[in-house]
Amino acid sequence: MAVCLPGFGHSVVTAPDGESGLAAAASSLVDVVLLDVEMPRMSGFSVCEAGAVVLLGKPFSLERLQQELGDHLPAGCGQ
């Protein structure tokens, strides 16, 4: 996904594990966090203890992801 999303106008920050991802999200201005359930050091469920808006089961299409991003991001985000 990190390779595909810039082509749709989104900036991407990646992290190797849940702890690093949580730190990266806290230190950056982010509109959305995409994460896997199974990650080293901290599971995806632990990272999103504050809640989640959408849970996509794997495999999912890039079109479905784009649809969800469009439904949940502010207008003009990623345009």
C-alpha positions in Angstrom: 0.0 0.0 0.0 2.8 2.4 0.8 3.9 2.1 -2.9 0.4 2.7 -4.3 -1.0 5.5 -2.1 1.3 8.2 -3.3 0.0 7.6 -6.8 -3.5 8.6 -5.5 -2.1 11.8 -3.9 -1.5 10.6 -0.4 1.8 11.1 1.6 2.9 8.0 3.4 5.0 7.4 6.5 5.9 3.8 7.3 7.1 2.1 10.4 8.5 -1.4 10.9 6.4 -2.3 14.0 3.5 -1.2 16.1 5.5 0.8 18.7 7.3 2.7 16.0 4.1 3.3 14.1 2.4 4.7 17.2 5.3 7.0 17.8 5.4 8.1 14.1 1.6 8.9 14.2 2.0 10.9 17.4 4.9 13.0 16.0 3.4 13.7 12.6 0.2 15.3 11.4 -1.7 12.3 10.0 -5.2 12.0 8.7 -5.4 8.2 8.8 -3.5 5.2 10.1 -3.4 2.0 8.2 -2.0 -1.0 10.1 -1.9 -4.7 10.2 -3.3 -6.8 13.0 -0.1 -8.9 13.3 2.9 -6.7 13.8 6.1 -7.0 15.9 6.4 -5.4 19.4 2.7 -4.3 19.5 -0.3 -5.7 17.7 -2.6 -3.6 15.5 -5.3 -4.1 18.1 -3.1 -2.6 20.8 -2.2 0.3 18.6 -5.8 1.2 17.9 -7.1 0.9 21.5 -8.7 4.3 21.0 -10.9 2.8 18.3 -11.1 2.2 14.6 -13.4 3.5 12.0 -13.0 0.7 9.4 -11.6 -2.8 9.6 -10.8 -4.3 6.2 -10.2 -8.0 6.0 -7.4 -9.3 3.8 -7.2 -9.5 0.9 -8.8 -6.2 0.0 -8.6 -4.3 -3.3 -6.9 -1.0 -3.8 -10.2 0.3 -5.1 -11.9 -0.6 -1.8 -9.2 1.1 0.2 -9.5 4.3 -1.9 -13.3 4.2 -1.4 -12.9 4.0 2.4 -10.3 6.7 2.4 -12.6 8.9 0.3 -15.5 8.2 2.7 -13.6 9.0 5.9 -11.0 11.6 5.0 -11.8 15.4 4.9 -12.8 16.7 1.5 -9.8 17.5 -0.7 -7.4 15.3 1.3 -5.2 13.3 -1.1 -6.4 15.2 -4.1 
